[in-house]
Amino acid sequence: MKKKGKLRLLVVDDHPALRAGLVTIINRQPDMQVIAEAGDGLNALALFREHHPDIVLLDLRLPGMEGAEVLEAMKQDSPDCRVVVLTTFDGEHDISRVLRAGAQAYLLKDAPTEELLGAIRAVSAGQRHIPPLVAVRLADHMTRGELTPRETDLLQQLVHGRSNKEIAAHLNLAEETIKAYMKGLFAKLGVVDRTQAAIRGLQRGFVHLD
């Protein structure tokens, strides 16, 4: 996929200062150049379709359209596109989702600059880059499994502090049904109460605080 000349990158992050820093770092490299940058998901997708970059550097937490959705849309448009995820999210669900969607690298934002640049070059060469910590989280996720959409919705309600009665009204279910779902959710997460379930769900990336 790599063309002659510099690698052409699209940088996507909703924090202007961080995005500017990434652009500066990349443009200092003799083999790279940023050809477009975006601060939200919809604009990122539009620029991707316009410029057809060699590499997309993509954050997951974006306004308008979250990063995982942007990645999935890019892969639908261009299955061979190459994406390096750079994010603060280290929950195993987030990692699993974007790697299943086709991201070739997953880095946390505290990664050293040398690692980021190395990941970009590795992905350009057709390789993957998964740091050891991320690989461990992914292995944990494969062992423990996903939540169902219903369980995820229930967990999101817990994070917002809603009671069983309020959750039942929101989901249009009987309160006894919610209690049964809750018992199964606790068992899957390995917790014994609502507070632990909310914390574990946030840690593992099944839900996020708005």
BAVEXDO-70144 format. One line per field, with one value per atom (N, C-alpha, C): residue in one letter; atom name; z, y, x negated. Coordinates in pm, 1 decimal. Layout:
N
aa <- [A	...]
at <- [CA	...]
up <- [Z	...]
north <- [Y	...]
east <- [X	...]
END
This chain:
210
aa <- [M	M	M	K	K	K	K	K	K	K	K	K	G	G	G	K	K	K	L	L	L	R	R	R	L	L	L	L	L	L	V	V	V	V	V	V	D	D	D	D	D	D	H	H	H	P	P	P	A	A	A	L	L	L	R	R	R	A	A	A	G	G	G	L	L	L	V	V	V	T	T	T	I	I	I	I	I	I	N	N	N	R	R	R	Q	Q	Q	P	P	P	D	D	D	M	M	M	Q	Q	Q	V	V	V	I	I	I	A	A	A	E	E	E	A	A	A	G	G	G	D	D	D	G	G	G	L	L	L	N	N	N	A	A	A	L	L	L	A	A	A	L	L	L	F	F	F	R	R	R	E	E	E	H	H	H	H	H	H	P	P	P	D	D	D	I	I	I	V	V	V	L	L	L	L	L	L	D	D	D	L	L	L	R	R	R	L	L	L	P	P	P	G	G	G	M	M	M	E	E	E	G	G	G	A	A	A	E	E	E	V	V	V	L	L	L	E	E	E	A	A	A	M	M	M	K	K	K	Q	Q	Q	D	D	D	S	S	S	P	P	P	D	D	D	C	C	C	R	R	R	V	V	V	V	V	V	V	V	V	L	L	L	T	T	T	T	T	T	F	F	F	D	D	D	G	G	G	E	E	E	H	H	H	D	D	D	I	I	I	S	S	S	R	R	R	V	V	V	L	L	L	R	R	R	A	A	A	G	G	G	A	A	A	Q	Q	Q	A	A	A	Y	Y	Y	L	L	L	L	L	L	K	K	K	D	D	D	A	A	A	P	P	P	T	T	T	E	E	E	E	E	E	L	L	L	L	L	L	G	G	G	A	A	A	I	I	I	R	R	R	A	A	A	V	V	V	S	S	S	A	A	A	G	G	G	Q	Q	Q	R	R	R	H	H	H	I	I	I	P	P	P	P	P	P	L	L	L	V	V	V	A	A	A	V	V	V	R	R	R	L	L	L	A	A	A	D	D	D	H	H	H	M	M	M	T	T	T	R	R	R	G	G	G	E	E	E	L	L	L	T	T	T	P	P	P	R	R	R	E	E	E	T	T	T	D	D	D	L	L	L	L	L	L	Q	Q	Q	Q	Q	Q	L	L	L	V	V	V	H	H	H	G	G	G	R	R	R	S	S	S	N	N	N	K	K	K	E	E	E	I	I	I	A	A	A	A	A	A	H	H	H	L	L	L	N	N	N	L	L	L	A	A	A	E	E	E	E	E	E	T	T	T	I	I	I	K	K	K	A	A	A	Y	Y	Y	M	M	M	K	K	K	G	G	G	L	L	L	F	F	F	A	A	A	K	K	K	L	L	L	G	G	G	V	V	V	V	V	V	D	D	D	R	R	R	T	T	T	Q	Q	Q	A	A	A	A	A	A	I	I	I	R	R	R	G	G	G	L	L	L	Q	Q	Q	R	R	R	G	G	G	F	F	F	V	V	V	H	H	H	L	L	L	D	D	D]
at <- [N	CA	C	N	CA	C	N	CA	C	N	CA	C	N	CA	C	N	CA	C	N	CA	C	N	CA	C	N	CA	C	N	CA	C	N	CA	C	N	CA	C	N	CA	C	N	CA	C	N	CA	C	N	CA	C	N	CA	C	N	CA	C	N	CA	C	N	CA	C	N	CA	C	N	CA	C	N	CA	C	N	CA	C	N	CA	C	N	CA	C	N	CA	C	N	CA	C	N	CA	C	N	CA	C	N	CA	C	N	CA	C	N	CA	C	N	CA	C	N	CA	C	N	CA	C	N	CA	C	N	CA	C	N	CA	C	N	CA	C	N	CA	C	N	CA	C	N	CA	C	N	CA	C	N	CA	C	N	CA	C	N	CA	C	N	CA	C	N	CA	C	N	CA	C	N	CA	C	N	CA	C	N	CA	C	N	CA	C	N	CA	C	N	CA	C	N	CA	C	N	CA	C	N	CA	C	N	CA	C	N	CA	C	N	CA	C	N	CA	C	N	CA	C	N	CA	C	N	CA	C	N	CA	C	N	CA	C	N	CA	C	N	CA	C	N	CA	C	N	CA	C	N	CA	C	N	CA	C	N	CA	C	N	CA	C	N	CA	C	N	CA	C	N	CA	C	N	CA	C	N	CA	C	N	CA	C	N	CA	C	N	CA	C	N	CA	C	N	CA	C	N	CA	C	N	CA	C	N	CA	C	N	CA	C	N	CA	C	N	CA	C	N	CA	C	N	CA	C	N	CA	C	N	CA	C	N	CA	C	N	CA	C	N	CA	C	N	CA	C	N	CA	C	N	CA	C	N	CA	C	N	CA	C	N	CA	C	N	CA	C	N	CA	C	N	CA	C	N	CA	C	N	CA	C	N	CA	C	N	CA	C	N	CA	C	N	CA	C	N	CA	C	N	CA	C	N	CA	C	N	CA	C	N	CA	C	N	CA	C	N	CA	C	N	CA	C	N	CA	C	N	CA	C	N	CA	C	N	CA	C	N	CA	C	N	CA	C	N	CA	C	N	CA	C	N	CA	C	N	CA	C	N	CA	C	N	CA	C	N	CA	C	N	CA	C	N	CA	C	N	CA	C	N	CA	C	N	CA	C	N	CA	C	N	CA	C	N	CA	C	N	CA	C	N	CA	C	N	CA	C	N	CA	C	N	CA	C	N	CA	C	N	CA	C	N	CA	C	N	CA	C	N	CA	C	N	CA	C	N	CA	C	N	CA	C	N	CA	C	N	CA	C	N	CA	C	N	CA	C	N	CA	C	N	CA	C	N	CA	C	N	CA	C	N	CA	C	N	CA	C	N	CA	C	N	CA	C	N	CA	C	N	CA	C	N	CA	C	N	CA	C	N	CA	C	N	CA	C	N	CA	C	N	CA	C	N	CA	C	N	CA	C	N	CA	C	N	CA	C	N	CA	C	N	CA	C	N	CA	C	N	CA	C	N	CA	C	N	CA	C	N	CA	C	N	CA	C	N	CA	C	N	CA	C	N	CA	C	N	CA	C	N	CA	C	N	CA	C	N	CA	C	N	CA	C	N	CA	C	N	CA	C	N	CA	C	N	CA	C	N	CA	C	N	CA	C	N	CA	C	N	CA	C	N	CA	C	N	CA	C	N	CA	C	N	CA	C	N	CA	C	N	CA	C]
up <- [0.0	0.0	0.0	56.0	65.9	-71.8	-96.7	-222.8	-213.2	-330.5	-330.7	-260.3	-195.9	-124.7	18.2	77.7	218.5	244.1	364.6	409.8	433.9	382.2	395.2	507.3	610.4	728.0	747.3	794.0	845.3	996.7	1069.6	1216.1	1270.2	1356.0	1407.5	1560.3	1619.1	1764.8	1795.0	1897.5	1924.9	2014.7	2061.9	2143.2	2053.4	2025.5	1930.2	1966.0	2094.2	2132.6	2109.9	2148.9	2128.6	1980.2	1904.1	1759.9	1695.5	1737.8	1683.7	1717.3	1838.8	1877.3	1792.6	1766.6	1682.1	1540.0	1488.6	1352.7	1344.2	1445.1	1445.9	1449.5	1537.7	1548.8	1416.6	1356.2	1231.9	1117.4	1106.0	994.4	1005.6	1124.2	1139.7	1086.2	1060.6	1012.6	861.8	816.0	673.1	583.9	644.4	563.7	586.2	652.2	683.3	661.2	631.8	629.0	659.5	734.1	763.0	648.4	581.4	467.5	505.5	624.7	672.2	820.7	889.9	1031.3	1061.9	1160.7	1195.0	1345.3	1393.7	1535.3	1573.5	1475.4	1504.9	1404.8	1437.8	1359.1	1218.5	1202.6	1070.7	975.1	1025.5	942.7	907.8	1003.2	977.1	862.2	862.6	756.8	622.1	621.5	497.1	441.2	529.5	485.1	438.1	504.2	462.1	318.4	291.5	156.6	52.9	96.3	3.1	-28.4	74.3	57.8	43.5	84.7	77.7	137.8	265.0	327.8	335.4	347.1	365.2	504.3	605.0	744.7	810.3	892.8	975.3	1120.7	1187.8	1330.8	1400.3	1472.6	1514.9	1665.3	1724.1	1863.6	1867.1	1983.2	1995.3	2049.5	2135.3	2196.1	2111.1	2025.0	1932.7	1939.0	1919.1	1912.7	1779.8	1782.7	1660.2	1618.1	1617.6	1572.4	1639.0	1724.0	1800.3	1710.7	1760.6	1678.8	1625.3	1707.1	1660.7	1541.5	1543.8	1432.2	1308.0	1328.2	1216.3	1151.6	1235.1	1185.1	1103.8	1156.2	1086.5	952.0	948.3	822.6	723.1	771.8	683.7	623.4	705.0	656.5	555.8	572.3	473.4	340.1	345.9	223.9	158.6	243.3	194.1	286.5	260.2	350.2	375.1	282.8	297.6	370.0	415.8	482.1	610.9	647.8	762.7	872.0	991.3	1100.3	1226.4	1283.8	1412.9	1514.2	1611.2	1716.4	1825.0	1861.1	1968.0	2064.2	2184.5	2272.7	2419.1	2505.3	2649.4	2698.9	2616.4	2658.3	2657.3	2773.4	2778.9	2823.5	2818.8	2853.0	2746.4	2790.6	2695.7	2590.3	2625.1	2526.8	2413.7	2447.5	2345.6	2254.8	2316.9	2240.1	2145.3	2198.0	2118.1	2000.9	2027.1	1921.4	1803.9	1831.3	1720.1	1648.1	1719.7	1651.8	1564.6	1612.9	1529.5	1405.6	1423.6	1312.3	1209.8	1248.4	1149.9	1177.7	1296.0	1328.8	1334.0	1278.9	1277.7	1399.4	1473.2	1592.1	1693.8	1821.5	1930.5	2034.3	2043.4	2135.8	2233.8	2355.7	2452.9	2436.5	2474.8	2449.9	2531.5	2632.4	2707.0	2648.0	2532.0	2465.8	2423.6	2431.7	2387.1	2239.3	2204.1	2064.0	1970.8	2014.3	1930.4	1901.9	2001.8	1980.8	1881.4	1893.7	1800.2	1656.9	1636.7	1501.5	1449.4	1538.5	1498.7	1459.4	1532.2	1499.6	1363.7	1335.0	1205.0	1092.7	1110.0	1005.3	992.5	1105.5	1101.8	1028.2	1058.8	993.1	843.4	808.1	666.8	594.4	667.1	608.2	612.2	655.4	657.0	785.1	889.2	1016.9	1115.9	1228.1	1336.7	1453.8	1536.8	1655.5	1774.3	1862.2	1982.4	2102.1	2184.6	2300.9	2398.7	2479.5	2572.8	2665.7	2721.7	2812.2	2740.9	2618.7	2540.2	2507.8	2476.2	2445.6	2565.9	2685.0	2807.4	2828.0	2809.9	2824.7	2724.1	2602.5	2499.7	2534.5	2587.6	2627.7	2740.4	2834.6	2943.0	2888.0	2789.5	2731.6	2661.4	2589.1	2517.7	2616.3	2734.4	2837.1	2901.2	2929.0	3004.7	2916.8	2793.2	2700.1	2701.7	2602.7	2583.0	2666.9	2684.1	2738.0	2622.0	2647.6	2548.0	2539.5	2430.2	2423.4	2541.8	2585.9	2700.4	2827.2	2848.8	2966.4	2961.6	2841.9	2827.5	2859.9	2810.4	2839.3	2989.0	3051.2	3195.4	3271.5	3229.1	3295.0	3279.6	3163.5	3142.6	3238.8	3263.2	3359.1	3500.0	3534.7	3666.3	3683.0	3580.3	3585.9	3611.4	3559.1	3579.5	3711.8	3792.5	3926.3	3934.5	3832.9	3832.1	3911.3	3976.5	4055.6	3964.5	4022.4	3944.9	3888.4	3967.9	3922.7	3803.8	3812.3	3702.0	3577.3	3597.0	3483.4	3417.6	3498.9	3444.6	3358.5	3405.6	3327.8	3197.9	3206.7	3088.1	2982.0	3026.5	2932.6	2903.3	2968.3	2949.7	2986.0	3101.9	3151.5	3295.7	3343.0	3482.7	3573.7	3694.6	3787.8	3824.7	3833.9	3863.7	3752.0	3628.8	3515.1	3525.5	3565.7	3582.9	3690.1	3798.8	3906.1	3855.2	3770.7	3714.3	3622.3	3538.2	3450.9	3533.5	3642.1	3726.5	3787.0	3830.8	3889.5	3787.9	3664.1	3559.5	3524.7	3525.0	3495.8	3602.9	3730.0	3838.7	3825.2	3791.5	3777.2	3663.9	3551.9	3436.9	3465.9	3542.8	3575.9	3695.8	3770.3	3888.4	4003.6	4022.6	4129.8	4213.0	4324.5	4414.0	4435.3	4384.5	4403.6	4287.6	4291.0	4182.1	4165.0	4277.6	4269.3	4204.4	4247.3	4188.1	4039.5	4003.4	3862.7	3778.8	3828.9	3754.6	3737.2	3845.8	3839.4	3742.0	3753.5	3665.8	3519.8	3495.5	3358.5	3297.0	3377.7	3330.0	3307.4	3399.2	3386.8	3261.9	3231.7	3118.2	2985.3	2990.7	2867.3	2809.2	2885.9	2835.2	2826.0	2917.5	2916.9	2949.5	2920.5	2948.2	3012.0	3091.3	3144.7	3034.6	3025.8	2922.4	2958.8]
north <- [-121.2	0.0	126.7	117.5	234.9	285.3	413.5	475.5	528.5	569.1	632.9	766.8	807.8	933.7	916.2	1024.8	1023.6	952.0	895.6	840.5	954.9	942.1	1046.4	1007.5	1093.1	1059.7	1154.7	1097.3	1171.9	1157.2	1269.7	1269.1	1310.5	1225.1	1249.6	1250.7	1368.7	1382.2	1509.3	1504.3	1619.2	1723.2	1699.9	1798.1	1875.1	2002.7	2078.4	2081.0	2099.6	2108.4	1975.6	1865.6	1734.1	1703.8	1736.7	1712.3	1792.1	1916.7	1999.8	1940.5	1887.2	1824.8	1702.6	1620.5	1502.3	1542.2	1644.2	1690.8	1738.1	1812.2	1862.2	1747.5	1650.3	1535.0	1459.6	1433.9	1356.4	1432.3	1561.4	1638.6	1661.0	1636.7	1645.2	1521.7	1415.7	1291.9	1300.0	1255.3	1267.4	1179.3	1078.1	985.4	997.3	1104.8	1119.3	1262.0	1277.4	1409.6	1397.7	1493.2	1498.8	1572.6	1506.1	1568.6	1619.7	1581.5	1631.2	1600.5	1680.2	1654.8	1686.4	1614.0	1629.3	1625.1	1696.6	1699.3	1629.6	1571.5	1495.1	1381.4	1287.4	1166.1	1185.9	1268.8	1289.0	1357.5	1456.6	1524.4	1430.1	1346.1	1247.7	1156.2	1108.9	1018.0	1090.0	1214.9	1291.8	1314.4	1348.8	1371.7	1242.1	1132.3	1002.9	972.2	996.1	968.9	1065.0	1185.1	1284.7	1260.3	1228.8	1225.2	1084.6	981.7	843.7	833.3	864.4	863.2	721.7	715.2	585.9	529.4	618.6	579.4	677.3	624.1	708.5	691.0	803.2	802.6	846.7	754.5	772.9	762.3	866.1	859.8	792.0	737.9	670.5	761.2	853.8	941.0	1066.9	1068.9	1179.7	1228.0	1357.7	1407.2	1371.7	1354.5	1331.0	1185.9	1120.8	981.6	921.9	824.0	772.9	702.9	697.1	647.0	506.8	417.7	281.0	277.9	365.3	373.8	430.3	529.0	585.5	476.6	399.3	290.9	191.1	151.1	54.0	108.6	237.7	299.0	307.1	340.9	345.5	208.5	104.1	-30.7	-75.6	-27.9	-59.2	5.9	131.2	203.6	147.0	115.2	72.7	-34.8	-161.1	-269.4	-275.5	-223.1	-229.0	-107.8	-15.5	102.8	63.1	142.9	110.4	215.2	166.5	254.9	225.1	331.5	324.1	394.7	321.0	380.6	435.8	562.3	627.5	687.0	631.7	666.3	657.5	709.2	692.5	568.8	508.2	393.9	266.8	199.8	74.3	-41.6	-23.4	-132.0	-239.9	-365.2	-476.1	-476.9	-425.1	-421.7	-325.3	-207.8	-110.8	-170.5	-234.8	-295.0	-401.6	-490.1	-599.3	-546.9	-446.3	-395.6	-339.5	-254.3	-190.4	-286.2	-381.4	-478.7	-572.4	-608.2	-687.8	-609.0	-477.7	-393.0	-372.7	-402.5	-397.6	-301.8	-240.7	-155.3	-240.1	-187.3	-262.8	-234.0	-126.8	-93.9	-26.0	-46.8	12.5	64.0	195.9	257.3	347.5	355.6	451.1	583.6	692.0	824.3	854.8	772.7	793.5	713.5	653.3	579.1	675.6	633.3	719.7	755.1	871.2	915.7	813.8	754.6	656.8	535.4	495.6	381.8	417.3	537.4	581.4	582.6	642.4	649.8	510.1	424.5	287.2	211.4	236.6	170.2	215.1	344.9	396.5	330.4	321.2	260.8	110.1	44.0	-99.0	-125.1	-44.9	-61.4	-32.6	67.4	96.7	-21.8	-97.3	-213.8	-339.3	-324.9	-439.4	-519.8	-465.7	-535.9	-481.3	-550.3	-504.6	-460.1	-373.2	-330.0	-330.0	-427.4	-439.4	-444.5	-338.3	-338.7	-450.1	-494.7	-606.0	-583.0	-461.7	-434.6	-451.3	-402.6	-414.4	-560.9	-635.8	-778.7	-855.0	-818.9	-884.1	-854.0	-728.6	-691.4	-767.4	-780.1	-851.1	-998.6	-1059.0	-1200.2	-1219.3	-1125.4	-1131.4	-1127.1	-1041.7	-1027.0	-1154.9	-1215.9	-1339.4	-1450.6	-1447.1	-1548.1	-1525.9	-1398.1	-1367.5	-1341.1	-1302.9	-1289.3	-1153.6	-1135.6	-1012.5	-1011.1	-892.4	-877.2	-872.7	-915.0	-902.1	-755.3	-714.5	-576.8	-541.2	-634.7	-609.2	-585.8	-667.4	-651.5	-519.6	-481.0	-353.7	-236.5	-243.2	-138.0	-130.1	-246.6	-252.2	-190.4	-223.6	-170.1	-18.5	31.8	176.6	246.3	183.1	239.2	239.9	134.8	128.6	241.7	265.4	370.0	506.0	524.8	651.4	653.9	548.5	548.2	523.8	461.4	439.3	313.8	318.6	206.2	98.8	-19.9	-126.4	-80.8	-6.5	42.0	136.2	226.2	320.2	247.4	148.1	70.8	-7.1	-64.8	-139.6	-49.8	73.1	166.9	205.7	227.0	266.6	157.1	31.5	-80.4	-143.8	-91.4	-144.1	-292.5	-325.3	-462.3	-463.4	-581.3	-594.6	-582.6	-531.3	-514.3	-647.6	-753.7	-886.0	-934.1	-898.8	-934.7	-862.5	-737.5	-660.3	-724.3	-768.7	-833.7	-960.4	-1035.4	-1157.5	-1124.2	-1023.1	-978.5	-931.9	-859.5	-805.4	-918.3	-1023.4	-1137.1	-1199.5	-1214.9	-1270.0	-1178.0	-1047.6	-949.6	-952.4	-957.8	-963.8	-1087.3	-1200.0	-1324.1	-1313.6	-1254.4	-1244.1	-1149.3	-1044.2	-947.8	-991.5	-1092.3	-1138.4	-1041.4	-980.0	-882.4	-921.9	-851.7	-889.6	-777.8	-655.6	-550.0	-450.3	-356.1	-259.6	-168.2	-122.9	-33.4	-103.3	-226.4	-302.6	-327.3	-353.9	-378.2	-254.5	-137.2	-13.5	12.4	-5.6	17.2	-80.6	-208.4	-310.0	-284.1	-242.8	-213.2	-99.6	4.2	116.4	74.9	-3.7	-48.4	-132.3	-217.2	-308.0	-247.4	-126.1	-57.0	-95.1	-165.5	-199.0	-75.7	18.9	145.2	257.7	381.2	497.9	605.7	689.8	807.1	910.6	968.4	1070.2	1200.4]
east <- [-81.9	0.0	-85.7	-204.8	-291.6	-332.5	-313.6	-350.8	-492.8	-546.8	-677.3	-666.8	-774.0	-771.9	-727.0	-682.3	-647.1	-513.6	-504.1	-377.1	-279.9	-161.2	-58.7	37.2	47.9	127.8	245.4	354.8	469.5	466.4	461.3	456.2	592.7	650.9	785.6	782.3	807.4	814.9	893.0	979.1	1064.7	999.4	877.0	806.1	708.1	735.4	651.9	503.4	471.6	330.4	258.5	324.6	263.5	249.7	354.2	348.8	235.3	219.7	111.9	-24.5	-37.1	-162.9	-193.6	-92.2	-112.1	-151.0	-83.3	-114.2	-258.6	-303.0	-441.1	-542.3	-517.5	-607.9	-616.2	-502.1	-498.5	-565.4	-537.0	-591.5	-742.4	-799.4	-944.7	-1015.6	-939.8	-1001.2	-1026.0	-1142.0	-1173.0	-1086.8	-1020.8	-942.0	-791.7	-746.9	-604.3	-557.7	-429.3	-369.1	-219.5	-166.6	-23.7	44.3	137.6	205.2	344.5	392.8	522.2	534.9	616.3	642.3	787.4	842.7	984.0	1002.3	1106.3	1135.5	1263.7	1332.2	1453.9	1468.0	1555.7	1566.1	1618.7	1722.1	1781.9	1684.3	1611.8	1512.9	1398.3	1359.5	1254.0	1291.6	1415.0	1460.1	1464.0	1509.0	1513.0	1372.7	1277.8	1140.0	1074.3	1107.7	1055.3	1099.4	1225.8	1278.8	1222.6	1188.7	1134.8	987.1	907.1	761.9	701.8	774.1	721.9	580.7	565.6	432.4	374.1	242.2	176.2	203.2	202.7	222.6	320.0	409.8	496.3	454.3	424.5	395.3	524.1	587.6	727.1	745.9	806.5	850.3	986.9	1024.1	1153.8	1262.7	1227.9	1329.0	1343.6	1445.1	1465.3	1609.7	1632.1	1769.4	1834.9	1965.6	2041.3	2048.5	1935.9	1927.5	1803.9	1822.2	1708.4	1606.9	1483.7	1373.7	1393.2	1450.2	1472.3	1568.3	1668.8	1763.4	1695.5	1608.4	1532.6	1446.6	1378.5	1294.1	1376.4	1489.6	1574.7	1622.2	1655.4	1698.3	1583.0	1464.3	1347.3	1318.8	1330.8	1304.7	1410.3	1532.0	1634.8	1603.0	1555.7	1519.8	1395.1	1295.8	1165.0	1108.2	1138.8	1096.5	946.3	866.5	721.2	662.3	747.0	691.9	619.5	521.8	436.7	455.3	486.5	526.3	445.0	388.9	322.2	412.1	464.2	546.5	455.1	478.5	402.2	503.7	514.3	625.0	585.8	672.7	654.3	726.2	811.9	891.7	808.3	800.4	725.8	813.7	945.6	1036.7	1035.9	1047.3	1035.1	1144.9	1264.5	1372.1	1338.0	1284.4	1243.5	1136.5	1038.5	929.8	984.1	1066.6	1120.8	1202.4	1285.6	1373.8	1295.9	1196.5	1127.0	1031.9	975.9	890.3	974.7	1092.7	1183.6	1227.1	1241.7	1284.3	1173.8	1048.6	941.3	827.9	822.1	707.0	581.0	472.3	346.8	258.5	288.9	210.5	301.2	267.8	345.6	246.7	235.6	141.0	214.6	162.3	212.7	138.3	203.4	146.6	22.1	-6.0	-130.6	-246.7	-225.6	-333.4	-444.2	-570.4	-680.2	-666.9	-718.2	-712.2	-775.5	-887.5	-956.8	-868.5	-788.0	-699.2	-588.7	-533.9	-430.5	-482.7	-598.0	-655.4	-689.3	-739.6	-769.2	-644.1	-534.1	-407.8	-356.6	-366.6	-323.4	-402.5	-533.3	-617.4	-588.9	-565.8	-535.2	-403.5	-303.4	-173.5	-185.9	-265.6	-288.4	-351.0	-434.2	-502.1	-414.9	-289.5	-199.1	-202.7	-265.5	-275.8	-172.9	-158.8	-72.9	-159.0	-103.6	-176.9	-81.3	-98.5	-17.1	-111.6	-119.3	-209.1	-172.2	-268.3	-242.4	-123.6	-109.1	2.5	136.4	143.2	266.8	294.4	189.9	206.0	259.4	212.7	261.3	409.1	448.4	589.2	675.5	626.1	701.2	715.9	610.3	617.1	718.0	720.7	818.8	960.6	979.7	1113.5	1157.5	1066.0	1098.7	1135.0	1072.7	1100.7	1237.3	1268.8	1390.4	1512.0	1492.5	1603.5	1672.0	1758.6	1833.3	1959.9	2015.9	2149.9	2249.0	2370.8	2476.1	2518.1	2586.0	2635.9	2726.0	2809.4	2896.1	2813.6	2710.7	2625.3	2548.9	2505.6	2435.0	2526.9	2649.9	2747.5	2775.9	2791.0	2814.5	2696.8	2576.9	2457.4	2448.9	2487.2	2486.1	2582.2	2696.0	2791.0	2732.6	2660.8	2595.8	2494.4	2416.9	2315.1	2378.7	2499.7	2570.2	2647.0	2632.7	2689.8	2838.9	2896.6	3040.6	3078.1	3192.1	3242.3	3300.8	3327.3	3390.4	3524.9	3600.4	3730.9	3715.3	3617.9	3593.8	3543.6	3457.3	3406.2	3519.1	3606.1	3720.6	3807.6	3832.0	3913.2	3842.2	3710.4	3633.1	3632.1	3618.6	3609.7	3745.4	3849.7	3985.4	3992.9	3936.0	3935.4	3984.5	4024.3	4065.5	3943.9	3967.5	3856.9	3793.8	3873.6	3818.7	3726.5	3760.0	3674.8	3540.4	3544.4	3421.0	3333.3	3395.1	3319.9	3251.3	3320.0	3261.2	3144.4	3162.4	3053.6	2934.5	2964.9	2860.3	2775.7	2842.4	2771.6	2675.6	2722.7	2636.8	2521.5	2547.5	2443.1	2335.3	2375.8	2278.4	2189.1	2251.1	2174.9	2073.1	2113.7	2022.7	1906.3	1934.2	1829.1	1745.9	1793.6	1721.3	1730.1	1848.9	1868.4	1990.3	2011.6	2121.4	2223.2	2195.2	2293.8	2289.5	2380.3	2397.9	2276.9	2221.1	2105.0	1986.2	1960.3	1849.8	1874.6	2000.6	2033.8	2005.7	2045.0	2021.7	1872.2	1796.3	1651.3	1585.6	1622.3	1563.0	1599.3	1722.5	1764.3	1686.1	1657.9	1577.5	1432.7	1378.7	1239.7	1218.8	1315.0	1299.7	1344.3	1399.0	1434.2	1568.9	1653.0	1784.8	1874.0	1853.4	1927.5	1829.8	1872.2	1789.6	1874.6	1812.1	1880.7	1896.6	2013.8	2037.6	1967.5]
END
